[in-house]
Amino acid sequence: MSKSEKNWRRFYLILMIFIYGIFVPVTVFEWLAGSEGFPLTAIVVGFALPLMRKNHLTAIWEKEGKQSS
């Protein structure tokens, strides 16, 4: 694993902890409490982040000439 890939994996880990541990639960709770509208942003980000991570890491592997596993 290259240094670049390792750094990006760490970045995505921190981002996912924040998104799934704080942002999504808070927005869903606010929606259920009735103080906010439907949490569309949280749902879109929740589904898009893993896909974005996979595509980005695949691009890094291809750039470095490695096979994705």
DSSP file (Angstrom, degrees, kcal/mol; ACC not computed):
  #  RESIDUE AA STRUCTURE BP1 BP2  ACC     N-H-->O    O-->H-N    N-H-->O    O-->H-N    TCO  KAPPA ALPHA  PHI   PSI    X-CA   Y-CA   Z-CA
    1    1 A M              0   0    0      0, 0.0     2,-0.0     0, 0.0     0, 0.0   0.000 360.0 360.0 360.0 127.5    0.0    0.0    0.0
    2    2 A S     >  -     0   0    0      1,-0.1     4,-2.4     4,-0.0     5,-0.2  -0.255 360.0-111.4 -76.3 165.9    1.5    3.3   -1.1
    3    3 A K  H  > S+     0   0    0      2,-0.2     4,-2.4     1,-0.2     5,-0.2   0.886 118.3  52.7 -64.2 -39.5    1.8    6.3    1.2
    4    4 A S  H  > S+     0   0    0      2,-0.2     4,-2.4     1,-0.2    -1,-0.2   0.932 110.8  46.2 -62.7 -46.4   -0.8    8.2   -0.9
    5    5 A E  H  > S+     0   0    0      1,-0.2     4,-2.6     2,-0.2    -2,-0.2   0.908 111.8  52.0 -63.7 -41.1   -3.3    5.3   -0.6
    6    6 A K  H  X S+     0   0    0     -4,-2.4     4,-2.0     2,-0.2    -1,-0.2   0.910 110.3  48.3 -61.9 -42.6   -2.7    5.0    3.1
    7    7 A N  H  X S+     0   0    0     -4,-2.4     4,-2.3     2,-0.2    -1,-0.2   0.908 112.5  48.0 -64.7 -42.1   -3.3    8.8    3.6
    8    8 A W  H  X S+     0   0    0     -4,-2.4     4,-2.7     2,-0.2     5,-0.2   0.887 109.6  53.0 -67.2 -38.0   -6.5    8.7    1.6
    9    9 A R  H  X S+     0   0    0     -4,-2.6     4,-2.1     2,-0.2    -1,-0.2   0.912 110.3  48.0 -61.8 -41.3   -7.8    5.6    3.5
   10   10 A R  H  X S+     0   0    0     -4,-2.0     4,-2.3     2,-0.2    -2,-0.2   0.916 111.5  50.6 -63.8 -43.7   -7.2    7.4    6.8
   11   11 A F  H  X S+     0   0    0     -4,-2.3     4,-2.6     1,-0.2    -2,-0.2   0.933 111.7  46.8 -59.8 -47.8   -9.0   10.5    5.4
   12   12 A Y  H  X S+     0   0    0     -4,-2.7     4,-2.8     2,-0.2    -1,-0.2   0.862 109.9  54.4 -65.0 -35.6  -12.0    8.5    4.3
   13   13 A L  H  X S+     0   0    0     -4,-2.1     4,-2.3    -5,-0.2    -1,-0.2   0.942 111.5  43.8 -61.8 -47.7  -12.1    6.6    7.7
   14   14 A I  H  X S+     0   0    0     -4,-2.3     4,-2.2     2,-0.2    -2,-0.2   0.917 114.9  49.6 -63.8 -43.3  -12.3    9.9    9.6
   15   15 A L  H  X S+     0   0    0     -4,-2.6     4,-2.9     1,-0.2    -2,-0.2   0.909 111.5  48.5 -62.6 -43.0  -14.8   11.3    7.1
   16   16 A M  H  X S+     0   0    0     -4,-2.8     4,-2.9     2,-0.2     5,-0.5   0.881 109.0  52.9 -67.2 -37.9  -17.0    8.2    7.4
   17   17 A I  H  X S+     0   0    0     -4,-2.3     4,-1.8    -5,-0.2     5,-0.3   0.929 113.8  44.0 -61.1 -44.0  -16.9    8.2   11.2
   18   18 A F  H  X>S+     0   0    0     -4,-2.2     5,-2.1     3,-0.2     4,-2.0   0.948 117.9  43.3 -64.7 -48.8  -18.0   11.8   11.2
   19   19 A I  I  <>S+     0   0    0     -4,-2.9     5,-2.9     3,-0.2    -2,-0.2   0.953 125.2  31.6 -64.1 -51.7  -20.7   11.3    8.6
   20   20 A Y  I  <5S+     0   0    0     -4,-2.9    -1,-0.2    -5,-0.2    -3,-0.2   0.732 125.6  43.4 -82.7 -22.1  -22.2    8.0    9.9
   21   21 A G  I  <5S+     0   0    0     -4,-1.8    -3,-0.2    -5,-0.5    -2,-0.2   0.747 133.9   4.5 -93.5 -25.7  -21.5    8.7   13.6
   22   22 A I  I  X5S+     0   0    0     -4,-2.0     4,-2.1    -5,-0.3     5,-0.2   0.713 124.4  47.2-123.6 -59.0  -22.6   12.3   13.9
   23   23 A F  I  ><S+     0   0    0     -5,-2.1     4,-2.4     1,-0.2     5,-0.2   0.936 113.8  42.5 -62.4 -54.0  -24.1   13.9   10.8
   24   24 A V  H  ><S+     0   0    0     -5,-2.9     4,-2.4     1,-0.2     5,-0.2   0.936 116.4  46.8 -63.7 -48.3  -26.6   11.2    9.7
   25   25 A P  H  > S+     0   0    0      0, 0.0     4,-2.5     0, 0.0    -1,-0.2   0.907 113.8  48.8 -61.8 -38.8  -27.9   10.4   13.3
   26   26 A V  H  X S+     0   0    0     -4,-2.1     4,-2.6     2,-0.2    -2,-0.2   0.933 113.2  45.9 -66.4 -45.0  -28.3   14.1   14.2
   27   27 A T  H  X S+     0   0    0     -4,-2.4     4,-2.0    -5,-0.2    -1,-0.2   0.888 114.2  48.3 -67.1 -37.3  -30.2   15.0   11.0
   28   28 A V  H  X S+     0   0    0     -4,-2.4     4,-2.7    -5,-0.2    -1,-0.2   0.916 112.0  49.7 -67.3 -41.5  -32.5   11.9   11.3
   29   29 A F  H  X S+     0   0    0     -4,-2.5     4,-2.4    -5,-0.2    -2,-0.2   0.921 110.7  49.6 -62.0 -43.7  -33.2   12.8   14.9
   30   30 A E  H  X>S+     0   0    0     -4,-2.6     5,-1.6     2,-0.2     6,-1.1   0.892 111.6  49.7 -62.0 -38.5  -34.0   16.4   14.0
   31   31 A W  H ><5S+     0   0    0     -4,-2.0     3,-0.7     1,-0.2    -2,-0.2   0.930 112.5  46.4 -65.0 -44.8  -36.3   15.1   11.3
   32   32 A L  H 3<5S+     0   0    0     -4,-2.7    -2,-0.2     1,-0.2    -1,-0.2   0.835 109.9  54.5 -66.8 -31.6  -38.1   12.7   13.6
   33   33 A A  H 3<5S-     0   0    0     -4,-2.4    -1,-0.2    -5,-0.2    -2,-0.2   0.655 113.2-121.6 -75.9 -14.9  -38.4   15.4   16.3
   34   34 A G  T <<5S+     0   0    0     -4,-0.8    -3,-0.2    -3,-0.7    -2,-0.1   0.530  83.4 110.5  90.9   6.1  -40.1   17.6   13.7
   35   35 A S  S   <S+     0   0    0     -5,-1.6     2,-0.3     2,-0.1    -4,-0.2   0.626  78.4  34.5 -90.0 -11.8  -37.7   20.5   13.8
   36   36 A E  S    S-     0   0    0     -6,-1.1    -2,-0.1     1,-0.1     2,-0.0  -0.861  83.3-104.6-134.2 167.8  -36.2   20.0   10.3
   37   37 A G        -     0   0    0     -2,-0.3    -1,-0.1     1,-0.2    -3,-0.1  -0.101  66.9 -47.8 -80.1-173.8  -37.4   18.7    6.9
   38   38 A F        -     0   0    0      1,-0.1     2,-2.3    -7,-0.1     3,-0.3  -0.333  58.2-120.8 -58.9 133.7  -36.7   15.4    5.3
   39   39 A P     >  +     0   0    0      0, 0.0     4,-1.9     0, 0.0     5,-0.2  -0.322  56.7 147.5 -79.3  61.0  -32.9   14.5    5.6
   40   40 A L  H  >  +     0   0    0     -2,-2.3     4,-2.7     1,-0.2     5,-0.2   0.895  69.2  53.7 -62.9 -41.7  -32.3   14.2    1.9
   41   41 A T  H  > S+     0   0    0     -3,-0.3     4,-2.7     1,-0.2     5,-0.3   0.914 108.5  49.4 -60.6 -43.4  -28.7   15.5    2.2
   42   42 A A  H  > S+     0   0    0      1,-0.2     4,-2.3     2,-0.2    -1,-0.2   0.885 112.6  47.8 -63.9 -39.0  -27.9   12.9    4.8
   43   43 A I  H  X S+     0   0    0     -4,-1.9     4,-1.8     2,-0.2     5,-0.2   0.926 113.3  46.7 -68.4 -44.6  -29.3   10.1    2.7
   44   44 A V  H  X S+     0   0    0     -4,-2.7     4,-2.5     2,-0.2     5,-0.2   0.937 116.1  44.4 -63.9 -46.5  -27.5   11.2   -0.4
   45   45 A V  H  X S+     0   0    0     -4,-2.7     4,-2.3    -5,-0.2    -1,-0.2   0.895 110.2  56.7 -64.9 -39.3  -24.2   11.6    1.3
   46   46 A G  H  < S+     0   0    0     -4,-2.3    -1,-0.2    -5,-0.3    -2,-0.2   0.845 116.0  35.4 -61.2 -35.4  -24.7    8.3    3.2
   47   47 A F  H  X S+     0   0    0     -4,-1.8     4,-0.7    -3,-0.1    -2,-0.2   0.815 119.2  49.0 -86.3 -32.9  -25.1    6.4   -0.1
   48   48 A A  H  X S+     0   0    0     -4,-2.5     4,-2.8    -5,-0.2     5,-0.2   0.821  96.1  69.3 -80.0 -31.4  -22.6    8.4   -2.2
   49   49 A L  H  X S+     0   0    0     -4,-2.3     4,-2.5     1,-0.2     5,-0.2   0.908  99.8  45.9 -60.0 -47.5  -19.6    8.4    0.2
   50   50 A P  H  > S+     0   0    0      0, 0.0     4,-2.4     0, 0.0    -1,-0.2   0.890 115.1  48.6 -63.3 -36.2  -18.8    4.6   -0.1
   51   51 A L  H  X S+     0   0    0     -4,-0.7     4,-2.4     2,-0.2     5,-0.2   0.913 111.9  48.6 -67.5 -41.8  -19.1    4.7   -3.9
   52   52 A M  H  X S+     0   0    0     -4,-2.8     4,-2.4     2,-0.2     5,-0.2   0.911 111.8  50.0 -62.9 -42.5  -16.9    7.8   -4.1
   53   53 A R  H  X S+     0   0    0     -4,-2.5     4,-2.6    -5,-0.2     5,-0.2   0.929 111.6  47.7 -61.5 -46.8  -14.3    6.2   -1.8
   54   54 A K  H  X S+     0   0    0     -4,-2.4     4,-2.2     1,-0.2    -2,-0.2   0.928 113.5  46.8 -62.5 -45.9  -14.2    3.0   -3.9
   55   55 A N  H  X S+     0   0    0     -4,-2.4     4,-2.0     2,-0.2    -1,-0.2   0.901 113.6  48.7 -63.7 -41.0  -13.9    4.9   -7.2
   56   56 A H  H  X S+     0   0    0     -4,-2.4     4,-1.9    -5,-0.2    -2,-0.2   0.930 112.4  46.6 -66.8 -45.3  -11.2    7.1   -5.8
   57   57 A L  H  X S+     0   0    0     -4,-2.6     4,-2.3     1,-0.2    -1,-0.2   0.864 110.9  53.4 -66.3 -34.5   -9.1    4.3   -4.4
   58   58 A T  H  X S+     0   0    0     -4,-2.2     4,-2.5    -5,-0.2    -1,-0.2   0.900 107.4  51.5 -63.9 -40.3   -9.5    2.3   -7.6
   59   59 A A  H  X S+     0   0    0     -4,-2.0     4,-2.3     2,-0.2    -2,-0.2   0.881 109.2  50.3 -63.8 -38.0   -8.2    5.3   -9.5
   60   60 A I  H  X S+     0   0    0     -4,-1.9     4,-1.9     2,-0.2    -2,-0.2   0.921 110.2  50.0 -65.3 -43.4   -5.2    5.5   -7.2
   61   61 A W  H  X>S+     0   0    0     -4,-2.3     5,-2.9     1,-0.2     4,-0.5   0.919 112.6  46.9 -61.1 -43.7   -4.5    1.7   -7.8
   62   62 A E  H ><5S+     0   0    0     -4,-2.5     3,-0.8     1,-0.2    -1,-0.2   0.888 109.6  53.6 -66.5 -38.5   -4.7    2.2  -11.5
   63   63 A K  H 3<5S+     0   0    0     -4,-2.3    -1,-0.2     1,-0.3    -2,-0.2   0.878 111.9  45.0 -62.4 -37.2   -2.4    5.2  -11.4
   64   64 A E  H 3<5S-     0   0    0     -4,-1.9    -1,-0.3    -5,-0.1    -2,-0.2   0.484 116.8-114.8 -86.3  -3.1    0.2    3.2   -9.5
   65   65 A G  T <<5 +     0   0    0     -3,-0.8     2,-0.2    -4,-0.5    -3,-0.2   0.726  69.5 136.0  79.5  22.3   -0.2    0.2  -11.9
   66   66 A K      < -     0   0    0     -5,-2.9     2,-0.4    -6,-0.2    -1,-0.3  -0.637  57.0-114.9 -99.8 159.7   -1.6   -2.1   -9.2
   67   67 A Q        -     0   0    0     -2,-0.2     2,-0.3    -5,-0.0    -5,-0.0  -0.780  30.6-123.0 -89.4 135.2   -4.5   -4.5   -9.5
   68   68 A S              0   0    0     -2,-0.4   -10,-0.0     1,-0.1    -1,-0.0  -0.593 360.0 360.0 -77.6 139.8   -7.5   -3.7   -7.3
   69   69 A S              0   0    0     -2,-0.3    -1,-0.1     0, 0.0    -2,-0.0   0.382 360.0 360.0-124.8 360.0   -8.5   -6.5   -5.0
